[in-house]
Amino acid sequence: MRFIAGTPDIPDELINDVSDGRAVFLCGAGVSTRVGMPLFGKLTDQIYADISETPNNEAAEMEAIKRQEYDRALRSLESKDASAQDAIARARSDHEVTHARGRSRGS
């Protein structure tokens, strides 16, 4: 079965296994880029830019980003800056809408 023209054929057996809870898909971080969502690093950069902030002002955030531990950097930012909480909430909301649009295009 093909869900989208030009994509791989998915065996009915696999579809049934997933539907019945006997299989799970593990996807990498880049899977959502096809529907316009940024990778976590770019999203983190966007949040810092949205609030005119930089991780360079906080050693822990700078180190977290260097290690690609973006969730830690955002958690630190969120804990000290109320505008960061709003920016993160907006980013989540924006990307949930983008994700929903991508799903509707694919069905």
Secondary structure by P-SEA (a helix, b strand, c coil): cccccccccccaaaaaaaaaccbbbbbccccccccccccaaaaaaaaaaaacccccccaaaaaaaaacaaaaaaaaaaaccaaaaaaaaaaaaaaaaaaaaaaaaac
